[in-house]
């Protein structure tokens, strides 16, 4: 199904490499929203991630139209970014 979500995107050389729009909140798989996305980004930075001008890598929180599918484990996953 197509949805508009806030997702956390890892860009490598300007191309989205990895992305996520859902995460585990107190044992339940939920849409992360803007607050959850920024929280995840802060957690990554606290654990040592640094955006790199040289390698042209960065994490970004963006509202995008995405294709979401429910996996065999019942969790929703962002399969691809549409726009």
PATOR-27003 format. One line per field, with one value per residue (C-alpha): residue number from 1; x, y, z; residue in three letters. Coordinates in Angstrom, 1 decimal, padded with zeros to 4 digits. Example, Ala and Ser with C-alpha at 12.3 -4.5 7.8 and 13.67 -1.06 7.14 Angstrom:
<semars>
pos = c(1|2)
px = c(012.3|013.7)
py = c(-004.5|-001.1)
pz = c(007.8|007.1)
code = c(ala|ser)
</semars>
This chain:
<semars>
pos = c(1|2|3|4|5|6|7|8|9|10|11|12|13|14|15|16|17|18|19|20|21|22|23|24|25|26|27|28|29|30|31|32|33|34|35|36|37|38|39|40|41|42|43|44|45|46|47|48|49|50|51|52|53|54|55|56|57|58|59|60|61|62|63|64|65|66|67|68|69|70|71|72|73|74|75|76|77|78|79|80|81|82|83)
px = c(000.0|001.2|001.5|003.1|005.4|008.3|011.2|014.9|017.0|020.7|022.1|025.3|026.6|023.2|021.3|019.0|020.7|018.7|015.5|013.0|009.6|008.6|010.2|009.5|007.8|007.2|006.9|004.6|005.7|004.6|005.1|007.9|006.7|008.9|009.6|010.6|012.8|014.7|015.1|016.6|018.9|020.1|020.7|022.8|024.9|025.3|026.6|029.3|027.7|029.0|027.8|030.8|031.5|034.3|032.4|029.2|027.0|024.3|021.1|018.0|014.4|012.0|008.3|008.1|005.5|006.5|005.3|004.7|004.2|003.5|006.1|005.6|006.4|003.5|005.7|005.2|008.3|009.0|009.8|010.7|010.5|008.0|009.0)
py = c(000.0|003.6|005.9|009.2|008.8|010.4|008.1|008.0|007.8|007.0|008.8|007.6|009.9|011.5|008.3|006.8|003.5|002.5|003.7|002.9|004.3|002.0|001.0|-001.0|001.1|-000.8|-004.1|-002.8|-002.1|001.5|004.3|006.5|009.9|013.0|012.8|009.2|009.8|012.7|010.5|007.7|010.1|011.5|007.9|007.2|010.3|009.4|006.0|007.4|008.1|011.3|012.7|012.7|015.4|013.3|010.0|012.0|010.1|011.5|010.5|012.6|012.7|013.4|013.1|010.9|008.9|005.2|001.7|-000.2|-004.0|-006.3|-009.0|-012.6|-011.5|-009.1|-006.0|-003.2|-002.4|000.4|-001.4|001.5|005.3|006.4|010.1)
pz = c(000.0|-000.6|002.4|003.2|006.2|007.9|007.2|008.2|005.1|004.8|001.7|000.0|-002.7|-002.9|-003.5|-000.8|000.3|003.4|004.9|007.7|008.7|011.6|014.8|018.0|020.7|024.0|022.1|019.3|015.8|014.9|012.5|013.8|012.8|012.9|016.6|016.4|013.3|015.0|018.1|016.1|014.3|017.7|018.9|015.9|016.5|020.2|019.2|016.9|013.5|011.9|008.5|006.1|003.5|002.1|001.7|001.0|003.5|005.7|007.6|006.9|008.3|005.4|004.7|001.6|-000.3|000.2|-000.6|002.7|002.9|005.9|006.3|007.3|010.9|010.9|010.9|008.4|006.3|003.8|000.6|-001.6|-001.9|-004.6|-004.9)
code = c(unk|unk|unk|unk|unk|unk|unk|unk|unk|unk|unk|unk|unk|unk|unk|unk|unk|unk|unk|unk|unk|unk|unk|unk|unk|unk|unk|unk|unk|unk|unk|unk|unk|unk|unk|unk|unk|unk|unk|unk|unk|unk|unk|unk|unk|unk|unk|unk|unk|unk|unk|unk|unk|unk|unk|unk|unk|unk|unk|unk|unk|unk|unk|unk|unk|unk|unk|unk|unk|unk|unk|unk|unk|unk|unk|unk|unk|unk|unk|unk|unk|unk|unk)
</semars>
